[in-house]
Amino acid sequence: MDSFSVGESVYALGAFDRDGAAAEYTVISKEFLAPKPTTLDFIQAASIPLAALTAWQGLFEHGQLAKGQRVLIHGAAGGVGSFAVQLAHQHGAYVIGTVSSMNVAAARKLGLDEVIDHSKTRFQQVVGEVDLVFDTVGGDRLERSASIVRPGGRLVSVSSEPSQQQAAEHGITSIYFVVSPNGKQLVELAKLVDQGQLQPAIDQVFPLSEARQAFERSLTAHPAGKIVLQIAE
């Protein structure tokens, strides 16, 4: 977008080489801005940029997901994972997800083709080969993922660096990335939202004065959706 109307509502993800936006006001480059989805309120819209851009870039830029392929998403009910499930489905993929026991019901509501409770079932024993693993949780699940990716497939993580040795042994590509701000992609995401093809999942809303508690929840709990900070009106 080259320009915006006075008073037009926008949303964005800021660059990571500067301070964040957990504040009443922030300064952001115009290139990162996009018109806010018209069908969402401000709290719902605030849940989109970081999580949905991460999902978009993980699936399509780094994962090269194509229609008809099989994708396994670790942490499928989380902030990033819930968007990844919807975007992968909208793209025509067969979508499998691992979640914690407390998030099984939330994951099923997202429309996953298969839901795996990772605390009860070792995913590699039931999934079979997939074209892409998109990991949002790291740890043991990430370490076990290379074995189920078909030769030539991809293992993409936003949590930690996948083993390049395992990737070489299995003939796959392993990638770790950090999301990049992208106003044009936010425009496309807003279109999907306003067309009813993409819905935000919000775990909990905290007032700005409780920012510390919000960040602590994101690190220690298993939220089903995104955590949002609300600026007092």
Helices and strands as residue ranges (DSSP letters): E 10-12, G 30-32, E 33-35, H 42-46, H 49-56, I 57-62, E 70-74, H 79-90, E 94-99, G 101-103, H 104-109, E 114-117, G 123-125, E 130-135, H 139-143, G 146-148, E 149-157, H 164-170, E 173-176, H 183-194, E 202-207, G 208-210, H 211-220, E 226-230
